[in-house]
Protein backbone atom coordinates (compact mmCIF):
# COMPACT_ATOMS: atom_id res chain seq x y z
CA UNK A 1 0.00 0.00 0.00
CA UNK A 2 1.41 3.38 -0.99
CA UNK A 3 2.10 5.96 1.67
CA UNK A 4 -0.60 8.60 2.12
CA UNK A 5 0.53 11.96 0.64
CA UNK A 6 1.25 14.67 3.23
CA UNK A 7 1.24 18.46 2.97
CA UNK A 8 4.08 20.40 4.51
CA UNK A 9 4.03 23.03 7.26
CA UNK A 10 3.75 26.03 4.92
CA UNK A 11 0.94 24.51 2.85
CA UNK A 12 -0.92 23.66 6.06
CA UNK A 13 -0.41 27.23 7.30
CA UNK A 14 -1.76 28.79 4.10
CA UNK A 15 -4.76 26.50 3.62
CA UNK A 16 -5.91 26.76 7.24
CA UNK A 17 -5.45 30.52 7.42
CA UNK A 18 -7.40 31.21 4.23
CA UNK A 19 -10.25 28.94 5.33
CA UNK A 20 -10.40 30.76 8.67
CA UNK A 21 -10.39 34.22 7.10
CA UNK A 22 -13.29 33.37 4.80
CA UNK A 23 -15.31 31.90 7.66
CA UNK A 24 -14.77 34.87 9.97
CA UNK A 25 -15.75 37.37 7.28
CA UNK A 26 -18.98 35.47 6.66
CA UNK A 27 -19.77 35.48 10.38
CA UNK A 28 -18.65 39.08 11.05
CA UNK A 29 -22.17 40.54 11.61
CA UNK A 30 -22.97 37.89 14.23
CA UNK A 31 -19.55 38.43 15.76
CA UNK A 32 -20.09 42.14 16.23
CA UNK A 33 -23.57 41.71 17.73
CA UNK A 34 -22.15 39.16 20.15
CA UNK A 35 -19.42 41.58 21.26
CA UNK A 36 -21.85 44.48 21.68
CA UNK A 37 -24.19 42.44 23.87
CA UNK A 38 -21.32 40.89 25.80
CA UNK A 39 -19.60 44.19 26.64
CA UNK A 40 -22.59 46.49 27.06
CA UNK A 41 -21.91 46.78 30.79
CA UNK A 42 -18.59 48.55 30.20
CA UNK A 43 -20.09 50.63 27.38
CA UNK A 44 -22.85 51.88 29.69
CA UNK A 45 -20.31 52.82 32.36
CA UNK A 46 -18.17 54.79 29.93
CA UNK A 47 -21.16 56.54 28.32
CA UNK A 48 -20.70 54.82 24.96
CA UNK A 49 -24.19 53.26 25.09
CA UNK A 50 -27.51 55.02 25.73
CA UNK A 51 -29.43 52.10 27.19
CA UNK A 52 -28.93 48.33 27.62
CA UNK A 53 -29.72 45.94 24.79
CA UNK A 54 -32.78 43.79 25.38
CA UNK A 55 -31.10 40.92 23.58
CA UNK A 56 -29.45 39.85 20.35
CA UNK A 57 -32.40 40.88 18.15
CA UNK A 58 -32.70 44.29 19.81
CA UNK A 59 -28.97 44.85 19.40
CA UNK A 60 -29.15 43.89 15.72
CA UNK A 61 -32.09 46.21 15.02
CA UNK A 62 -30.57 49.17 16.86
CA UNK A 63 -27.17 48.74 15.23
CA UNK A 64 -28.74 48.59 11.77
CA UNK A 65 -30.91 51.65 12.45
CA UNK A 66 -28.10 53.76 13.92
CA UNK A 67 -25.14 52.68 11.77
CA UNK A 68 -26.36 50.89 8.65
CA UNK A 69 -25.66 47.45 7.23
CA UNK A 70 -21.99 47.86 6.34
CA UNK A 71 -20.98 48.67 9.90
CA UNK A 72 -21.83 45.14 11.00
CA UNK A 73 -18.37 44.43 9.57
CA UNK A 74 -16.69 47.09 11.73
CA UNK A 75 -13.51 45.61 13.15
CA UNK A 76 -13.53 42.76 10.64
CA UNK A 77 -10.25 43.84 9.03
CA UNK A 78 -8.43 43.51 12.34
CA UNK A 79 -10.23 40.22 12.92
CA UNK A 80 -9.15 38.77 9.57
CA UNK A 81 -5.58 39.99 10.03
CA UNK A 82 -5.61 38.45 13.50
CA UNK A 83 -7.47 35.32 12.61
CA UNK A 84 -5.33 34.36 9.62
CA UNK A 85 -2.17 33.77 11.66
CA UNK A 86 -4.15 32.57 14.68
CA UNK A 87 -5.99 29.77 12.94
CA UNK A 88 -3.13 29.04 10.59
CA UNK A 89 -0.70 28.73 13.49
CA UNK A 90 -3.22 26.69 15.49
CA UNK A 91 -3.69 24.16 12.72
CA UNK A 92 -0.08 24.16 11.59
CA UNK A 93 1.40 23.84 15.07
CA UNK A 94 -1.30 21.41 16.17
CA UNK A 95 0.26 18.56 14.25
CA UNK A 96 3.76 19.59 15.31
CA UNK A 97 2.78 19.83 18.98
CA UNK A 98 0.82 16.60 18.76
CA UNK A 99 4.09 14.87 17.92
CA UNK A 100 5.26 15.85 21.41
CA UNK A 101 2.40 13.81 22.84
CA UNK A 102 3.04 10.58 20.98
CA UNK A 103 0.25 8.04 21.19
CA UNK A 104 0.54 4.36 21.92
CA UNK A 105 -1.76 1.86 20.27
CA UNK A 106 -2.49 0.33 23.66
CA UNK A 107 -3.60 3.63 25.22
CA UNK A 108 -7.21 4.05 26.26
CA UNK A 109 -9.53 6.63 24.71
CA UNK A 110 -9.27 8.67 27.92
CA UNK A 111 -5.50 8.98 27.55
CA UNK A 112 -5.75 9.83 23.85
CA UNK A 113 -8.44 12.39 24.64
CA UNK A 114 -6.22 14.04 27.25
CA UNK A 115 -3.28 14.21 24.88
CA UNK A 116 -5.42 15.77 22.15
CA UNK A 117 -6.65 18.48 24.53
CA UNK A 118 -3.10 19.17 25.70
CA UNK A 119 -1.71 19.42 22.18
CA UNK A 120 -4.56 21.65 20.99
CA UNK A 121 -4.30 23.88 24.04
CA UNK A 122 -0.55 24.36 23.72
CA UNK A 123 -0.88 25.20 20.01
CA UNK A 124 -3.59 27.78 20.73
CA UNK A 125 -1.64 29.35 23.59
CA UNK A 126 1.47 29.71 21.44
CA UNK A 127 -0.40 31.59 18.72
CA UNK A 128 -1.96 33.94 21.28
CA UNK A 129 1.38 35.64 21.95
CA UNK A 130 1.61 36.82 18.34
CA UNK A 131 -1.85 38.27 17.81
CA UNK A 132 -3.21 39.55 21.13
CA UNK A 133 -2.96 43.25 20.30
CA UNK A 134 -4.98 42.67 17.12
CA UNK A 135 -7.66 40.89 19.12
CA UNK A 136 -7.73 43.87 21.47
CA UNK A 137 -8.06 46.30 18.55
CA UNK A 138 -10.84 44.24 16.98
CA UNK A 139 -12.76 44.22 20.29
CA UNK A 140 -12.49 47.98 20.72
CA UNK A 141 -13.54 48.70 17.13
CA UNK A 142 -16.51 46.32 17.26
CA UNK A 143 -17.76 47.93 20.48
CA UNK A 144 -17.21 51.48 19.25
CA UNK A 145 -20.79 52.35 18.34
CA UNK A 146 -22.40 55.69 17.58
CA UNK A 147 -23.98 56.85 20.82
CA UNK A 148 -26.30 59.83 21.22
CA UNK A 149 -24.43 60.66 24.42
CA UNK A 150 -21.28 61.26 22.39
CA UNK A 151 -23.03 63.15 19.61
CA UNK A 152 -22.85 60.20 17.26
CA UNK A 153 -19.05 60.36 17.20
CA UNK A 154 -16.93 57.24 17.38
CA UNK A 155 -14.04 56.84 19.79
CA UNK A 156 -11.69 55.37 17.16
CA UNK A 157 -11.25 56.16 13.47
CA UNK A 158 -9.74 52.80 12.58
CA UNK A 159 -7.23 50.10 13.43
CA UNK A 160 -4.16 52.38 13.60
CA UNK A 161 -6.08 54.92 15.68
CA UNK A 162 -6.82 52.24 18.29
CA UNK A 163 -3.10 51.59 18.70
CA UNK A 164 -2.22 55.29 18.85
CA UNK A 165 -4.82 56.27 21.44
CA UNK A 166 -4.30 53.20 23.63
CA UNK A 167 -0.52 53.60 23.75
CA UNK A 168 -0.90 57.34 24.42
CA UNK A 169 -3.09 56.77 27.50
CA UNK A 170 -2.01 53.38 28.84
CA UNK A 171 1.25 52.54 27.13
CA UNK A 172 1.96 49.23 25.42
CA UNK A 173 0.53 47.36 28.40
CA UNK A 174 -2.86 48.78 27.48
CA UNK A 175 -2.82 46.61 24.36
CA UNK A 176 -2.35 43.52 26.52
CA UNK A 177 -4.92 44.15 29.24
CA UNK A 178 -6.71 40.87 29.99
CA UNK A 179 -3.86 38.82 28.55
CA UNK A 180 -3.64 36.36 31.45
CA UNK A 181 -7.33 35.49 31.38
CA UNK A 182 -7.08 35.27 27.60
CA UNK A 183 -4.30 32.71 27.89
CA UNK A 184 -6.45 30.61 30.22
CA UNK A 185 -9.50 30.99 28.01
CA UNK A 186 -7.78 30.16 24.77
CA UNK A 187 -6.21 27.05 26.32
CA UNK A 188 -9.64 25.88 27.47
CA UNK A 189 -11.31 26.72 24.18
CA UNK A 190 -8.65 25.49 21.79
CA UNK A 191 -7.94 22.47 23.93
CA UNK A 192 -11.58 21.40 23.75
CA UNK A 193 -11.89 22.62 20.14
CA UNK A 194 -9.13 20.44 18.75
CA UNK A 195 -9.16 17.75 21.41
CA UNK A 196 -12.84 16.91 21.09
CA UNK A 197 -12.82 17.05 17.30
CA UNK A 198 -9.73 14.90 16.82
CA UNK A 199 -10.89 12.39 19.42
CA UNK A 200 -14.55 12.10 18.40
CA UNK A 201 -14.09 12.24 14.63
CA UNK A 202 -12.68 8.69 14.21
CA UNK A 203 -15.21 7.33 16.73
CA UNK A 204 -18.37 8.93 15.32
CA UNK A 205 -17.51 9.46 11.67
CA UNK A 206 -14.85 6.91 10.81
CA UNK A 207 -12.33 7.31 8.01
CA UNK A 208 -14.80 8.07 5.20
CA UNK A 209 -16.69 10.97 6.76
CA UNK A 210 -18.58 13.24 4.37
CA UNK A 211 -18.51 17.03 4.59
CA UNK A 212 -21.88 17.42 6.31
CA UNK A 213 -21.08 14.86 8.99
CA UNK A 214 -17.78 16.57 9.72
CA UNK A 215 -19.53 19.96 9.72
CA UNK A 216 -22.16 18.78 12.25
CA UNK A 217 -19.47 17.39 14.53
CA UNK A 218 -17.40 20.55 14.14
CA UNK A 219 -20.39 22.71 15.02
CA UNK A 220 -21.16 20.67 18.13
CA UNK A 221 -17.54 20.86 19.23
CA UNK A 222 -17.45 24.62 18.65
CA UNK A 223 -20.64 25.22 20.67
CA UNK A 224 -19.47 23.04 23.57
CA UNK A 225 -16.05 24.70 23.62
CA UNK A 226 -17.56 28.17 23.44
CA UNK A 227 -19.95 27.62 26.36
CA UNK A 228 -17.16 26.14 28.47
CA UNK A 229 -14.88 29.12 28.02
CA UNK A 230 -17.45 31.91 27.60
CA UNK A 231 -17.25 33.39 31.14
CA UNK A 232 -13.47 33.65 30.75
CA UNK A 233 -13.96 35.32 27.38
CA UNK A 234 -16.36 37.84 28.92
CA UNK A 235 -13.88 38.71 31.67
CA UNK A 236 -11.00 39.26 29.26
CA UNK A 237 -13.04 41.45 26.93
CA UNK A 238 -14.45 43.48 29.80
CA UNK A 239 -10.86 44.12 30.86
CA UNK A 240 -9.92 45.15 27.32
CA UNK A 241 -12.70 47.73 27.39
CA UNK A 242 -11.12 49.51 30.39
CA UNK A 243 -7.95 50.55 28.53
CA UNK A 244 -8.02 54.32 28.23
CA UNK A 245 -10.74 54.60 30.89
CA UNK A 246 -10.34 56.13 34.37
CA UNK A 247 -11.56 53.07 36.29
CA UNK A 248 -9.84 49.74 35.73
CA UNK A 249 -10.04 46.32 37.32
CA UNK A 250 -7.17 45.07 39.48
CA UNK A 251 -7.05 41.83 37.56
CA UNK A 252 -9.08 39.02 36.06
CA UNK A 253 -10.41 37.76 39.38
CA UNK A 254 -11.40 41.27 40.48
CA UNK A 255 -13.18 41.79 37.16
CA UNK A 256 -15.17 38.58 37.55
CA UNK A 257 -16.10 39.45 41.15
CA UNK A 258 -17.21 42.98 40.25
CA UNK A 259 -19.29 41.83 37.29
CA UNK A 260 -21.05 39.14 39.35
CA UNK A 261 -21.56 41.53 42.29
CA UNK A 262 -23.12 44.37 40.29
CA UNK A 263 -24.68 42.56 37.33
CA UNK A 264 -25.16 38.96 38.39
CA UNK A 265 -23.74 35.67 37.11
CA UNK A 266 -25.89 35.93 33.98
CA UNK A 267 -23.77 38.90 32.85
CA UNK A 268 -20.89 36.51 32.24
CA UNK A 269 -23.00 34.74 29.60
CA UNK A 270 -24.46 37.76 27.77
CA UNK A 271 -24.14 37.25 24.04
CA UNK A 272 -23.77 33.48 24.38
CA UNK A 273 -26.76 32.94 22.08
CA UNK A 274 -25.07 34.88 19.28
CA UNK A 275 -21.88 33.01 20.06
CA UNK A 276 -23.62 29.71 19.29
CA UNK A 277 -24.65 31.05 15.89
CA UNK A 278 -21.12 32.30 15.41
CA UNK A 279 -20.00 28.72 15.91
CA UNK A 280 -21.03 27.97 12.33
CA UNK A 281 -17.85 29.72 11.23
CA UNK A 282 -15.71 27.64 13.55
CA UNK A 283 -17.34 24.44 12.36
CA UNK A 284 -16.75 25.49 8.79
CA UNK A 285 -13.07 26.00 9.51
CA UNK A 286 -12.64 22.55 11.03
CA UNK A 287 -14.50 20.54 8.42
CA UNK A 288 -13.66 22.84 5.53
CA UNK A 289 -9.95 22.84 6.28
CA UNK A 290 -9.92 19.04 6.39
CA UNK A 291 -11.60 18.80 2.98
CA UNK A 292 -9.50 21.64 1.58
CA UNK A 293 -6.32 19.80 2.53
CA UNK A 294 -7.68 16.55 1.10
CA UNK A 295 -8.59 18.23 -2.18
CA UNK A 296 -5.27 20.04 -2.31
CA UNK A 297 -3.34 16.77 -1.94
CA UNK A 298 -5.39 15.25 -4.74
CA UNK A 299 -4.66 18.29 -6.86
CA UNK A 300 -0.95 17.84 -6.25
CA UNK A 301 -1.23 14.31 -7.55
CA UNK A 302 -3.12 15.54 -10.62
CA UNK A 303 -6.05 13.13 -10.10
CA UNK A 304 -8.99 13.04 -12.48
CA UNK A 305 -11.39 13.42 -9.57
CA UNK A 306 -10.57 17.13 -9.19
CA UNK A 307 -11.31 17.70 -12.86
CA UNK A 308 -14.63 15.88 -12.42
CA UNK A 309 -15.59 18.22 -9.57
CA UNK A 310 -14.72 21.34 -11.51
CA UNK A 311 -16.53 20.32 -14.70
CA UNK A 312 -19.59 19.26 -12.71
CA UNK A 313 -19.91 22.68 -11.06
CA UNK A 314 -18.89 24.89 -13.95
CA UNK A 315 -20.93 23.73 -16.93
CA UNK A 316 -21.50 25.67 -20.16
CA UNK A 317 -19.04 28.47 -20.91
CA UNK A 318 -17.10 28.16 -17.66
CA UNK A 319 -16.71 24.43 -18.19
CA UNK A 320 -14.44 24.92 -21.19
CA UNK A 321 -12.43 27.66 -19.46
CA UNK A 322 -11.82 25.71 -16.25
CA UNK A 323 -11.06 22.47 -18.09
CA UNK A 324 -8.56 24.26 -20.29
CA UNK A 325 -6.92 25.93 -17.31
CA UNK A 326 -6.72 22.62 -15.47
CA UNK A 327 -4.95 20.99 -18.41
CA UNK A 328 -2.46 23.84 -18.62
CA UNK A 329 -1.30 23.42 -15.03
CA UNK A 330 -1.36 19.62 -14.83
CA UNK A 331 2.13 18.35 -14.08
CA UNK A 332 3.72 15.19 -12.81
CA UNK A 333 3.94 14.75 -9.07
CA UNK A 334 7.74 14.61 -9.23
CA UNK A 335 8.02 18.14 -10.63
CA UNK A 336 5.24 19.72 -8.53
CA UNK A 337 7.30 20.62 -5.48
CA UNK A 338 9.86 22.47 -7.60
CA UNK A 339 7.35 24.86 -9.14
CA UNK A 340 6.05 27.56 -6.80
CA UNK A 341 4.01 29.12 -9.59
CA UNK A 342 2.05 25.94 -10.16
CA UNK A 343 1.44 25.57 -6.43
CA UNK A 344 -0.17 29.03 -6.33
CA UNK A 345 -2.21 28.36 -9.46
CA UNK A 346 -3.60 25.11 -8.15
CA UNK A 347 -4.28 26.52 -4.71
CA UNK A 348 -6.44 29.40 -5.96
CA UNK A 349 -8.19 27.20 -8.52
CA UNK A 350 -9.48 24.84 -5.86
CA UNK A 351 -9.94 27.17 -2.86
CA UNK A 352 -13.41 28.43 -3.80
CA UNK A 353 -14.85 24.97 -4.43
CA UNK A 354 -13.20 23.19 -1.51
CA UNK A 355 -15.95 23.71 1.09
CA UNK A 356 -18.80 22.53 -1.10
CA UNK A 357 -18.06 20.80 -4.36
CA UNK A 358 -16.47 17.59 -3.17
CA UNK A 359 -19.20 16.68 -0.69
CA UNK A 360 -21.96 17.65 -3.15
CA UNK A 361 -20.62 15.36 -5.84
CA UNK A 362 -20.13 12.55 -3.36
CA UNK A 363 -23.75 12.90 -2.23
CA UNK A 364 -24.94 12.62 -5.86
CA UNK A 365 -22.67 9.67 -6.69
CA UNK A 366 -20.95 11.63 -9.46
CA UNK A 367 -17.52 10.73 -8.10
CA UNK A 368 -16.62 7.10 -7.80
CA UNK A 369 -13.93 6.02 -5.39
C-alpha positions in Angstrom: 0.0 0.0 0.0 1.4 3.4 -1.0 2.1 6.0 1.7 -0.6 8.6 2.1 0.5 12.0 0.6 1.3 14.7 3.2 1.2 18.5 3.0 4.1 20.4 4.5 4.0 23.0 7.3 3.7 26.0 4.9 0.9 24.5 2.9 -0.9 23.7 6.1 -0.4 27.2 7.3 -1.8 28.8 4.1 -4.8 26.5 3.6 -5.9 26.8 7.2 -5.4 30.5 7.4 -7.4 31.2 4.2 -10.3 28.9 5.3 -10.4 30.8 8.7 -10.4 34.2 7.1 -13.3 33.4 4.8 -15.3 31.9 7.7 -14.8 34.9 10.0 -15.7 37.4 7.3 -19.0 35.5 6.7 -19.8 35.5 10.4 -18.6 39.1 11.1 -22.2 40.5 11.6 -23.0 37.9 14.2 -19.5 38.4 15.8 -20.1 42.1 16.2 -23.6 41.7 17.7 -22.1 39.2 20.1 -19.4 41.6 21.3 -21.8 44.5 21.7 -24.2 42.4 23.9 -21.3 40.9 25.8 -19.6 44.2 26.6 -22.6 46.5 27.1 -21.9 46.8 30.8 -18.6 48.6 30.2 -20.1 50.6 27.4 -22.9 51.9 29.7 -20.3 52.8 32.4 -18.2 54.8 29.9 -21.2 56.5 28.3 -20.7 54.8 25.0 -24.2 53.3 25.1 -27.5 55.0 25.7 -29.4 52.1 27.2 -28.9 48.3 27.6 -29.7 45.9 24.8 -32.8 43.8 25.4 -31.1 40.9 23.6 -29.4 39.8 20.4 -32.4 40.9 18.1 -32.7 44.3 19.8 -29.0 44.9 19.4 -29.2 43.9 15.7 -32.1 46.2 15.0 -30.6 49.2 16.9 -27.2 48.7 15.2 -28.7 48.6 11.8 -30.9 51.7 12.5 -28.1 53.8 13.9 -25.1 52.7 11.8 -26.4 50.9 8.6 -25.7 47.5 7.2 -22.0 47.9 6.3 -21.0 48.7 9.9 -21.8 45.1 11.0 -18.4 44.4 9.6 -16.7 47.1 11.7 -13.5 45.6 13.1 -13.5 42.8 10.6 -10.2 43.8 9.0 -8.4 43.5 12.3 -10.2 40.2 12.9 -9.2 38.8 9.6 -5.6 40.0 10.0 -5.6 38.5 13.5 -7.5 35.3 12.6 -5.3 34.4 9.6 -2.2 33.8 11.7 -4.1 32.6 14.7 -6.0 29.8 12.9 -3.1 29.0 10.6 -0.7 28.7 13.5 -3.2 26.7 15.5 -3.7 24.2 12.7 -0.1 24.2 11.6 1.4 23.8 15.1 -1.3 21.4 16.2 0.3 18.6 14.3 3.8 19.6 15.3 2.8 19.8 19.0 0.8 16.6 18.8 4.1 14.9 17.9 5.3 15.9 21.4 2.4 13.8 22.8 3.0 10.6 21.0 0.3 8.0 21.2 0.5 4.4 21.9 -1.8 1.9 20.3 -2.5 0.3 23.7 -3.6 3.6 25.2 -7.2 4.1 26.3 -9.5 6.6 24.7 -9.3 8.7 27.9 -5.5 9.0 27.5 -5.7 9.8 23.9 -8.4 12.4 24.6 -6.2 14.0 27.3 -3.3 14.2 24.9 -5.4 15.8 22.2 -6.7 18.5 24.5 -3.1 19.2 25.7 -1.7 19.4 22.2 -4.6 21.7 21.0 -4.3 23.9 24.0 -0.5 24.4 23.7 -0.9 25.2 20.0 -3.6 27.8 20.7 -1.6 29.3 23.6 1.5 29.7 21.4 -0.4 31.6 18.7 -2.0 33.9 21.3 1.4 35.6 21.9 1.6 36.8 18.3 -1.9 38.3 17.8 -3.2 39.5 21.1 -3.0 43.3 20.3 -5.0 42.7 17.1 -7.7 40.9 19.1 -7.7 43.9 21.5 -8.1 46.3 18.6 -10.8 44.2 17.0 -12.8 44.2 20.3 -12.5 48.0 20.7 -13.5 48.7 17.1 -16.5 46.3 17.3 -17.8 47.9 20.5 -17.2 51.5 19.3 -20.8 52.3 18.3 -22.4 55.7 17.6 -24.0 56.9 20.8 -26.3 59.8 21.2 -24.4 60.7 24.4 -21.3 61.3 22.4 -23.0 63.2 19.6 -22.9 60.2 17.3 -19.0 60.4 17.2 -16.9 57.2 17.4 -14.0 56.8 19.8 -11.7 55.4 17.2 -11.2 56.2 13.5 -9.7 52.8 12.6 -7.2 50.1 13.4 -4.2 52.4 13.6 -6.1 54.9 15.7 -6.8 52.2 18.3 -3.1 51.6 18.7 -2.2 55.3 18.8 -4.8 56.3 21.4 -4.3 53.2 23.6 -0.5 53.6 23.7 -0.9 57.3 24.4 -3.1 56.8 27.5 -2.0 53.4 28.8 1.2 52.5 27.1 2.0 49.2 25.4 0.5 47.4 28.4 -2.9 48.8 27.5 -2.8 46.6 24.4 -2.4 43.5 26.5 -4.9 44.1 29.2 -6.7 40.9 30.0 -3.9 38.8 28.5 -3.6 36.4 31.5 -7.3 35.5 31.4 -7.1 35.3 27.6 -4.3 32.7 27.9 -6.4 30.6 30.2 -9.5 31.0 28.0 -7.8 30.2 24.8 -6.2 27.0 26.3 -9.6 25.9 27.5 -11.3 26.7 24.2 -8.6 25.5 21.8 -7.9 22.5 23.9 -11.6 21.4 23.8 -11.9 22.6 20.1 -9.1 20.4 18.8 -9.2 17.8 21.4 -12.8 16.9 21.1 -12.8 17.0 17.3 -9.7 14.9 16.8 -10.9 12.4 19.4 -14.5 12.1 18.4 -14.1 12.2 14.6 -12.7 8.7 14.2 -15.2 7.3 16.7 -18.4 8.9 15.3 -17.5 9.5 11.7 -14.8 6.9 10.8 -12.3 7.3 8.0 -14.8 8.1 5.2 -16.7 11.0 6.8 -18.6 13.2 4.4 -18.5 17.0 4.6 -21.9 17.4 6.3 -21.1 14.9 9.0 -17.8 16.6 9.7 -19.5 20.0 9.7 -22.2 18.8 12.2 -19.5 17.4 14.5 -17.4 20.5 14.1 -20.4 22.7 15.0 -21.2 20.7 18.1 -17.5 20.9 19.2 -17.4 24.6 18.7 -20.6 25.2 20.7 -19.5 23.0 23.6 -16.0 24.7 23.6 -17.6 28.2 23.4 -19.9 27.6 26.4 -17.2 26.1 28.5 -14.9 29.1 28.0 -17.5 31.9 27.6 -17.2 33.4 31.1 -13.5 33.7 30.8 -14.0 35.3 27.4 -16.4 37.8 28.9 -13.9 38.7 31.7 -11.0 39.3 29.3 -13.0 41.4 26.9 -14.5 43.5 29.8 -10.9 44.1 30.9 -9.9 45.1 27.3 -12.7 47.7 27.4 -11.1 49.5 30.4 -7.9 50.5 28.5 -8.0 54.3 28.2 -10.7 54.6 30.9 -10.3 56.1 34.4 -11.6 53.1 36.3 -9.8 49.7 35.7 -10.0 46.3 37.3 -7.2 45.1 39.5 -7.0 41.8 37.6 -9.1 39.0 36.1 -10.4 37.8 39.4 -11.4 41.3 40.5 -13.2 41.8 37.2 -15.2 38.6 37.6 -16.1 39.4 41.1 -17.2 43.0 40.2 -19.3 41.8 37.3 -21.0 39.1 39.4 -21.6 41.5 42.3 -23.1 44.4 40.3 -24.7 42.6 37.3 -25.2 39.0 38.4 -23.7 35.7 37.1 -25.9 35.9 34.0 -23.8 38.9 32.9 -20.9 36.5 32.2 -23.0 34.7 29.6 -24.5 37.8 27.8 -24.1 37.2 24.0 -23.8 33.5 24.4 -26.8 32.9 22.1 -25.1 34.9 19.3 -21.9 33.0 20.1 -23.6 29.7 19.3 -24.7 31.0 15.9 -21.1 32.3 15.4 -20.0 28.7 15.9 -21.0 28.0 12.3 -17.8 29.7 11.2 -15.7 27.6 13.6 -17.3 24.4 12.4 -16.7 25.5 8.8 -13.1 26.0 9.5 -12.6 22.5 11.0 -14.5 20.5 8.4 -13.7 22.8 5.5 -9.9 22.8 6.3 -9.9 19.0 6.4 -11.6 18.8 3.0 -9.5 21.6 1.6 -6.3 19.8 2.5 -7.7 16.5 1.1 -8.6 18.2 -2.2 -5.3 20.0 -2.3 -3.3 16.8 -1.9 -5.4 15.2 -4.7 -4.7 18.3 -6.9 -1.0 17.8 -6.2 -1.2 14.3 -7.6 -3.1 15.5 -10.6 -6.0 13.1 -10.1 -9.0 13.0 -12.5 -11.4 13.4 -9.6 -10.6 17.1 -9.2 -11.3 17.7 -12.9 -14.6 15.9 -12.4 -15.6 18.2 -9.6 -14.7 21.3 -11.5 -16.5 20.3 -14.7 -19.6 19.3 -12.7 -19.9 22.7 -11.1 -18.9 24.9 -14.0 -20.9 23.7 -16.9 -21.5 25.7 -20.2 -19.0 28.5 -20.9 -17.1 28.2 -17.7 -16.7 24.4 -18.2 -14.4 24.9 -21.2 -12.4 27.7 -19.5 -11.8 25.7 -16.3 -11.1 22.5 -18.1 -8.6 24.3 -20.3 -6.9 25.9 -17.3 -6.7 22.6 -15.5 -5.0 21.0 -18.4 -2.5 23.8 -18.6 -1.3 23.4 -15.0 -1.4 19.6 -14.8 2.1 18.4 -14.1 3.7 15.2 -12.8 3.9 14.7 -9.1 7.7 14.6 -9.2 8.0 18.1 -10.6 5.2 19.7 -8.5 7.3 20.6 -5.5 9.9 22.5 -7.6 7.3 24.9 -9.1 6.0 27.6 -6.8 4.0 29.1 -9.6 2.0 25.9 -10.2 1.4 25.6 -6.4 -0.2 29.0 -6.3 -2.2 28.4 -9.5 -3.6 25.1 -8.1 -4.3 26.5 -4.7 -6.4 29.4 -6.0 -8.2 27.2 -8.5 -9.5 24.8 -5.9 -9.9 27.2 -2.9 -13.4 28.4 -3.8 -14.8 25.0 -4.4 -13.2 23.2 -1.5 -15.9 23.7 1.1 -18.8 22.5 -1.1 -18.1 20.8 -4.4 -16.5 17.6 -3.2 -19.2 16.7 -0.7 -22.0 17.6 -3.2 -20.6 15.4 -5.8 -20.1 12.5 -3.4 -23.8 12.9 -2.2 -24.9 12.6 -5.9 -22.7 9.7 -6.7 -20.9 11.6 -9.5 -17.5 10.7 -8.1 -16.6 7.1 -7.8 -13.9 6.0 -5.4 
